[in-house]
Amino acid sequence: MSPRAVVVGPPGSGKSTVGRLLAERLGVGFRDTDDDIVKRAGKSISEIFTDDGEPAFRALEEETVAVALAEHAGVLAVGGGAVLSERTRGRLAGHTVVFLNVGMAEGVRRTGVSSARPLLAGVNPRATYKALLDARLPIYREVATVEIGTDELIPADVAAAIEERLREAGGVEAAQHERGA
């Protein structure tokens, strides 16, 4: 079993929203590894960061992504930092990985100063977001098989653009055939 598409990108790129819409368009299930982590840990991601620290969160995230990649055949959204793990990047190889690219200004606008995003909390969220993008952009591009800019698009248009790219690559017909469409 293998996901139809794995959605990656920084905070505010729309991974969960677009992932759900894409799954609907393809007629497959949707799964978000951040939801899996919260369920498994029994506490929010912010609480995991506060109580256990980022290394513990990243270890849990790595395990959760590995399980989801093995179990889920629909659209899978992974947390923005999941690609930081070399093991996770290796596991993503061979999958259709969709990178939702968002610019700094739009990403900051979308995320705001949210306590649900522990890596963006602090004195200067804009500088923190810029540093995060600078560090992660090459990694997102390394794992991606498809890249979609999201700044000027609403989520439904992003999902439609991904579906079109998957169709061009032959991935949509395979998904429709598997579900009997």
Secondary structure, DSSP 8 states (H G I E B T S, - for coil): ---SEEEE-STTS-HHHHHHHHHHHHT--EEEHHHHHHHHHTS-HHHHHHHH-HHHHHHHHHHHHHHHHHH--SEEE--TTGGG-HHHHHHHTTS-EEEEE--HHHHHHHH-S-TT-GGG-SS-HHHHHHHHHHHHHHHHHHH-SEEEE-TTS-HHHHHHHHHHHHHHHTHHHHHHHHTT-
